[in-house]
Each structure stands twice: as C-alpha cells, then as structure tokens.
C-alpha cells in the first residue's frame, strides 16, 4: 500500500494500519477495502495539520493520537474533553492558563476526529432539517456547534483539528447525546470545489426598492426576484406550531434605508442561520412575495430554489424596476430611528448590542447568567438553537438588538427577545460542573410558565426565584426533582406549577394576549413583552420553615416588654411572686402581612412521633401546626398525612415562657432579672384556606388526578392486607406512662413512654382486599362474644393522636399480609397486652404497630351495617355546675378567657424551671348559659405531668373539653 511508505519504523507502520482499519469501518461507503486515494488523503491531511503545530518532535505522524468514531465518543467519553492536533503542549498550557481563577480547563485528550459535516442526522427525510449541524460517520451522528460556517462545507469529509466534546450530563439546558464544539475551521480531506459565483452578473433589487414593491399589486408579485444588501438584523431560530424558521433583514449603505425582512422557512435553508453574520453583505436569489398567518403585511420569502451568496459587486447588476412596472412606485415608508427607547412610568428600556463573557450561571433552568462579572443576562425570552447548550461560564457571546435595563433588582440586565440575536464568538475552555438529570425539567417548566402565562420580565424573575425557593425546600429528600418540575404526560400542570398557580392566577390570569412572534420580530416600532417594565413588589415568598420559625421567634422576643404585659395601676400592688407568675407565660400572634414579602408556608404534612402534634416539614426542619377542619367536616382526614400543604392565610403563634425574679414592678425595665427564656411556636390555619397537593408517585412524576370535587384525593392505591371497622368510644390523653415491654427471653423494666390509648367496639368481622375495595366481612366465630377492643399507641404510632375522636368510625388496616387473622380477632398475645386485659377487663387488646394505618370508616356496602358515628357529646350546664356529684366527669365547649402557669397540685416544683412541661396550667373558660346574657366562668387545671400541652390553648379560642373530672372548691365554684 502506498501509504506504508510514509515511514519506516514499526510504530508508524502499526499506526497506519490502524488508520486503514478505521477508515474501512467508519468512513468507507462499503464494507470492502477503502479507496487507496481516501486513505492517502486522510494521512496527508493529518500530516500537514500535525506539521503546522511546530512541536512534532521530529515525528512525521502524530503517533500519540488515536482515531475516534462518533459512536465511540458518545459511548466511551463520559467526561468533557478537548483535542488540539495543531497545538503544541506549550500552546495548550498557555491556553489552559487563561481560564478564570478557581476554574478547571477542559482536559486534553489525544484524539483524531474525522467526519462529514451535515445538517441532517442520519438518513432521515430532508424535511426533518431544523438548522442544526452534525458530524457524521458510518457509526452515527453527533450534534456540533461552530463559530463560522461556509455553506460549501456541507456534505464533505473533514478532519477537525481543534474541538471539545461536552457529554449530555454536562449540558446546561439540553437533553441529548452530547455535542461537539468545533474551535477552528475544519480541514478538508479532499479538495473542495469552490464556487466562484455566477458567470454573468445577476440582476438584483436593492432593499429599499424591494420594500416598496411589497406595497405594489402588480402581477410581478408572483415572480421570483433577487435581492442584495447588508445584513442589519437576524432573528433567532424560532419553532412554533411544529415549524422552524428565522427572519433576516437586509439594508442599504445608508442608515435611512428601511430594513427589508425576509423569512426563511425551507428546511434545507435553515442552516443559513449559522453562515449569516451581521454587517456582512449577501445576495438572496429567487425570492417571492407572500403572506403569512398572524401578520397583516406581505413579506419576502425564500423559495426551494433560493440560494445564499456573499455579495460581490462584480457579479451583480441593479434591477431597473421600471422595466417591470409602468405605474408609479409608492413613496417609501417612513423609517423609524435605529435607536429605540420605550418608556413607562417606572423604567426606560432601550435596545443595544454588546459583546461579553459569561462568568457565572445564576439560574441555569431559568436562563439567567452573569456577564463580565457585572451584568445579568436573561435568555428566557429567546429560543436559542439547541436550547443554548454552549452557554456556560467562559463562553464569549455577541448580543445584537437586545433590551437593556438599567437596574433590575439593583443589577443592569440584558434580555434578548425573538428579534435579537445571540452569536457565539469563542467557546468556553472551562470544565463546567456536572448538571443534574433534572435540570432539563426545570428548563421546561420555566418555559411553560413564561409562554402560557405571558409573563413580563419582573414577574418572570419572581417566578424563577419562587421555583428556586420551592425546589430548595422540598428536593431531593421530600420530593424528587422530576416529581416537582415535570408535567404530566397529558400536558396538565406539574406540582411546581400547581404551587405557584394561586399567585400567578392573580397576577397573570389565563387568557392574556398571546405573544405574536411575527409582530415581535418585524414590527416597527418594536413591540414585545420586554417593552414595558415596572418594578414588581414581590407578591410572596416561600421561606424555609426553619428560617421562618427563627424569624418568628426573633420578632416575638424583640417586642417582649414586661411593662406592657402588666396593666397599670394594678401592677403597683402586686407582690413579687404574683408579678413573676403573671410574666411566666405570654403569647403573640403574627399574620402574613407582618412580614415583607408575605410568606407562603409550604411543607409536607406529617405527624410527630415524639409529641403527637401535626407538623409542616421541609428540608430545613419542621414547624408544628394546628390545621382546623372545614366547616363541613368535623375532623381532619388522616389521609392528608404525606400531602403537600400550601397556606397563604395563617396565624403564627409564639408562646413565650420566662423565669424571672423581679423584686417589684419598678424593676420591670431591667432585663437582667430575666433568668431563663423558652419558646413554643406553631402555626394555625384552616384547611379551607389551604391548597392540598398529593405527593406524586415516583413513577408518574405528576399529582394523582381526581374529580374536581375531590379536595383530599388518595395518595396511592388502597393498601393490601386485612382490616376491620372500629367504633371509637373513648380516648385517653397523650402523656407519659410506665409500660413494661419484652425483648428476647425476659421482660424489660418499665419505661416512661409517651403514649395514649383508646377503646371501642369492632363493627363486623375481618375484611380482605377484593380488587381496589375491601371485601365483605368474614363471619364472626361467636356472635355473642364481646367485641370491645383496647388499642395502645406508643412510639411512632402516637402520630395518630390528632386524628382519633370518640363517636367516630375508623378502619384499622394491617398492610402486612403475613400477619395472622387471629390478630384482629383475639388481639395481641404479648405480656403487656395480657397485663392490660387483666386491668381493664377487655377481651381484646392490640398494640398498634408503626406500619398500621387508620382511615375514616366507610360501612357502605356492608349488609346490615349503618353509619353510626356520633357527634361530640356535651354535659348539660346543670351537670357541670351541680355539686351533688363531685367526682363525676363532664364534657363541654367553652371559650378560653385567660391562661396562666401555676405550681403543680402536688405542691412541688423545680426551682428555676418555668416550662409548661414542669408546671401546671390554669385555664379560665366561659360557659354559655342558655337563659342568661352573661357567661359563667370556670377554671380548668391541667396538671404538670401532662406533656405535651395541646396546641392552640389561647385566650379567645373555643375549645371542646372531654371527660374532665369536676371538682368543687371550698367556696363552691367549680
């Protein structure tokens, strides 16, 4: 073989053999031996490029370089890299040292890349062209970007001496298989056939005359004409209604010449977008006048036979329009000033051109970047080709006709619309951080909100910040990113959009004017969503719950003043003991309007396994909450656990507890007499004011869909296993009790455990799953057997405390199908259960396990079973106030008038500790008398060993008290 004569060493011979095999596999049109001329051409091309580097070390061939195919690059190169055949090691090191501080340059790989430059991936239909460029060989195609394109390169085989490869995991705003960045013009393997222009001058129209002909109604409008001029404006590649196009505008030598727009929408001409450069002159052939939907005026368009050529004055001749038109040509239209300013009451917006370097990614999914360390660049309003996959720190951009805002949030901002152009000038040499797999979902949701809501700049920036706050609150521990950001396959809104919808519905309601792409690009004076800008006061924020909790505590103590808590002149007569007792507990309430901007609380509703309270939880922490049921519901549905809750209307309650030793009222202004401080903080809200969003399935990526009336949809399908209906008759309070459990061979000592227990009656037998519903109850072995059951909750199972209420029906579900059926019939056989049965006299006792589930009971469909849930029972006023039975238990509703801490009834207290968990609490409440306008006050004492206190025991709150022991003091009040 002729190429084997190139070198005599064995290493060169081996390298040439590899070249031969590579070309045969990846570049030869057939599987037979490649053409000898092709192999020689490749070797000569590589040799010439290698020799130009000057650092060959006396070698005629780059033996340290290996050829790589497109498929090998895609499948084996998982890290960003670059290859520079024509660079010496010194040149590469100099190039790498130019990267910014604290950045890493692209690592160098010694790879040789050969391929055909094309605008069509694979053997697809030519109509699939969308303006993208590819490098192809026999193994596949890979998208590429280059700085300048000569249209004569398309379809030819090239050696790419300098390039970088960015795998898909490192692309900022794109999905795909990675892409190439071609740093310098490719080197043709075979000589190119140069186009020297037409043999005879072609007759062209100047842009001014071509614009005037758009007004004319003569028959020449259907003729194909040539137009020559300077490119003064180039829009981005626009994709709408499954069609891709761009619009360019040609102008004359004079700045007063009106630009003449041309729309390019023929698929094989979209690649022109890579070859066009502003301020260069071109000839467009075979144009015709047509109309387009959505634009009222006629416009020049290319035809399938149109061509793009650089303007050479020697090959053109200006058209004499009078040869075609006998009528008088209409007067030219007035030309608007090239410098435009759009003013409103708040901001002045002007358009300019700028060239700079991206120095930081501020918010990649939202298209926000930092330019030159001092400007903000927003690319959300322009459709960048391939989603702007080349835009990352280090890339140099040229921005043409972009909107400039003097100050947006205190920072100057550049925002291109569809009329402007973003051109690559230098690729980034930095190795950017690896992008998460969810980044593209974030791009889609930002774009969807922008387009569907027609957001202005200020509202879009707030939306981007709000989505960022929501994501940091929930992902990845509570929600996966794609669950939050991804829309459903049916096109309905995802979780992130649902959480923003209440705010956006008020600020950007659906049905606003649709963005007209043609008017945005073509109209003069220019009109687009960026034309008007006004400062937007943030409508709300989504703070981290830990931050919000800390802020609330800080505010509560900042306004704490003992002087204002004790009224004058009464305080002057109080003893030191009473004075300090009055200061021991106080509370303050904040509404959203007390914060700027108003906060929206967002978190997953969970039940605490340590205190029994309900909590809103995000990644920063948890905030105790007391949700109030809707007026149509008596209690909170336990199936809400695990749902996302969004609350705008709420009250943040901060209870302050202090230990103090003020000698008298005169020292109330001296903080040194306050020895200890304690805080209990929680939030009150109504479920009527909350948005409940079920957490989506990990597989579906979107919320479960229910009917429009379903306020609280099920999170998932019903659990498997067995269940039984229960009518709850009694519930004890949540407090620490001594329980003895067993582990291994013997019982463990009694342990002080936070717990509660309930008792009730089984309704029917065990039910098993039958499809998505529960089957009929199994027959009972003994119909006359007592069906009373005792349920004990401690450990994580105390989370059910807030959901269980006497008089209501519940379904106890055991998800584990391996549990024996006798468990729900005979109860638990543990020593603790047996001991409880001995003490209570019940026939069945169950210790509720962590994975057991309680749901509201639904006896419908069970023969002979009726809904027998009862409401809250209340004692009569006579029963409450009568002294005839001092040991009786009463239940009633009353409004709290006051709350104070007091010494426990045992008469013992720990010196220096004033927390409610160690002291008793006295509530003075008011009973409503049916035949009296006045209300009857009574005192309710909660003893010290009763932790934790229920939330919401505040003056002014109406509370239901159940099964309180009534006692009468010596002076007879209750």
Steps between C-alpha positions, in 0.01 A plus 500: 500500500633839402445660837724248667798675344444801719710368780737218561463439875284220632292744709416706193405186307269393785347846516433498123340159527263641764417785262417251229271299730332811638421639155373164382261477795385859545553698179498260208166496312520120478632225724767413243853638508494879501621695205877537511462865404274560804752345739782703347292815518425447870865432584622802303238721663602386849871540418456854370296609802742328738801667341343844538511468879878537507528263795520170318825391663638385168211262439316513171184343646316567829556151636368597843160580348234241430196525275159508662165439337180682583354197673814443707496861610136477606527166677844514661582866565303581815698809602542832317821519301675685219746405228733737317709328238668820376597611849823423676498420869625851572216654301245287681643595837489869409139457389409313820656770718259755357209347687354701784614453856349201685402337171631186334592499129370228272734202524684412181456168326715393204220404263458545126149566377393453138150540366262649251351838590124487443175668595305173508555226760507156342296402198185687597258681276649837393195673645628407847770765475468760775819703452720282723843379391645152541824311457425161344683180421387143446449449874256785554453875526585749774372855529757773469542874531749719313581867495486559122352283227575497131202342327734327256623281788173310531516140386882480492748297705714698742770462759411703809833612649364690805179401675347434837238245596236568764312187619125532564546501878698827471258686274331791672158513339472209261424132470677281250815305433757771557639736239821614334637852502720561195757763596650571159411443134511132407766374262359335186633152433428533129523825303178704505341627183492876547207703381634803311160657457281534191666524162290802408386775740159436652244777519404581859266734685628727771322465838330839471343418166409148612316644802305735276394215274326340798245782470441436130219286362635431154542153356876495567421422861495133405834516323824385661752780542849543643578742784841621616586695814673515834377278783380746762285270713480126560239335718550179689380166368134488600296182546124547512215272398747227396670733253852643519603827336700817545473853367785712368494862396712655224583868488675740265820700544304788653366480856179662378416200285212300640610139579336244275401181687520155343357189662695177452296186568613246238653212707827471303552878524475522880871424522561845350452628853850370587658672196344846533690772682365848580649789300609269218345532154314220324294416194178302540373350177154397382297678767127549469237705678252312718282537806529315829232426756519728801654794314294754312760614245665320211858385534780362286557127541752256362398225259642147461728631223634790707870531570719701738819658367748752627462833324765564232437829318660357186232232471183705549309758303226714651152433369312767307154473654343715230551213258242304702273771629336773300316656795662737743670326782352606836695733719728322745372443850638716781803343658503479880808598689744219554532602862177419679391587850184373665391677814240437762444643841778298654779406262662610175578208268740533210653258252871459439771256399759358738785250503613332819593182684272287714662489844238320710179300475248675724205271429556258214143369459368858501760615243669753731874561468762751611689691230847640567437482873270802495200444271212256513401322179151351469457263205148384588324718241698366205496152353868415480590224251534168680390671823825694525710194581825693446418773751708435809766691697785606274306529174523834317175625349406778264154638569324690221183709556442405863302687762702678766357571844696743710411332827306184575535421866797737508683326213513606132338236280513403133203309361474395134154441358420310180614796295851498640789268432742314724815407309788282617836667481726269708414166657557449869827336596377420849384166631158587637343314794302192418131575456234307688262283303207723597642822357316458171169456687569837659557656158169365375293621796652851481431518127148365545413761763654778293306414185167392645482786752659759264717620787671835494861523612441600862239229555714240323797578723280465808363170366853369445599597853185343645564173318856506629374549857244220465759263355748567780222440756381166368765334283648247510408357843125561497444506124711398207575786265314348206194445722494872578591641160371254243157541342274205443495308174152642435639854513344599833697711744762341722537546874722808470250673273209411732681657795556825308156508339310688778745790482538504123123479449471835673794667325495333157157342450448265206359650184747787466605608148708237324855590408505576125834379370481672161408836647775467760762449230367714215299792634644851524476650753600183679250336736567197723446390863823678595390839373325587824665448834386604843640420841308214658463481873546128572149365552621233740793279592546134586740512796666194648298396803804509728579856388137608537483343846817677607369831363175460693685430824725801447202728437313368804786569737584833335159635607503330841461770765400405856373852559231472231393149607387614847231770514534812709415583775433137600865405460606742771314292759623157393743308713822374348370142486176593322678742269749236382221248466306736272809538281569127480288449188398734221425465134507700181342431162635602156310505172659480152464875455748552784777366275644653184444340259209300639612139553318200361545193715579186307585157632404138527237433769640245746408386850768518765597169659646687798229751597194381310459839331451554132786669321588660171838370391752603238870428460599767752286368785144488625244743635220377729158584366136484598285466187133566559253284304261646249156604634350202316737259675511418869858374500815487289530213257808292594555427130639851471822379661778511243334765283654832405325789672516858371362768734470873436258592781625397843594619845846442640470455876801546726454406865765654722594348833739673740645443840556832674565639847392863477493642858220745412335675209761775510766264358291373204714690255818323611558186288763360738218374724390257225681174571369261233300524178302232319300503179224288352423595140236361266266604222119504487312474170174375355498222244253713307785748441757235409593342170548126544718335235557125522864405462526333160606146444870447440409346167231731367679826579174692539219531754228241516199614304160499667162648426458874537313458829777294662663739743714231665577227245663173601874496465531147364289190454348344812747298704501122493444268794206481736281752683214535743252776578506654845263734684711708738335561836774641721842663464749577774736796493852489362745482789792301633410167656698210639479201269690177530589338169687180424803438287687172461452252786365724770304819569664838508465743790209747479582800284358851516348513150289762326180320410122499485233236469149473363217255539214412273293229344567294187234542231482169314776256421830518315499629141757420231591669177273432204646691207517867596236466773455305821305177482206405721571438871582146592242339731573521870575175681281593796232761437444543874866563576581843635648705214659767719864573423780697668761665275831619639716758316859581587819570309446609138133396512410801717482692171135393481406693815369810322276298267310273739177624662239321708172430324663459159558192286847401380650223294806338654718364218788255539691529170719195563310202353720260699339602829266229633123571477468422870681829574188704423273243662675401821745787541868508589645222715792704640546521881417871488170432324412224744573728794275772353218250452526397863473862612227618261282194457500527122501184291742626233803727509721616213830688512485712184810442289689766307382387157132463587261749344182666626249646256151641541258208497256456216245224573311552175461181302506278811158335554340595829767760576393861536698813558474538877766763562397733775564866550677656798300452818473785750385509858217727598568820690331348805730197493804724476404739780314262733685410816304185565753269335846648551679204342312496169656552154366769268549607137430849369599777258622832630699807405836553669513831688851478645792264543758501774775272621467372851681275745405131464225369727752279676650817640847418368679687226852516373665826590607700197290315243180660380434289191143382455623142499595543870225736616127466493280716284185677610241591237211726590221424255151638444193280470203626303179507702187439295275730704753765591681771309803458724747215478604281791876478567656178624862395547663210320826368643742290300742324730877516459555135398294558186743562215466617237230763523265517202571780257267797475399542867488877465268767638211550261510142369197274531600152617317172554592333832420132536474288812636756747477412865278759671612620841344758728717726716408607851338827390291278262605619152581222256 
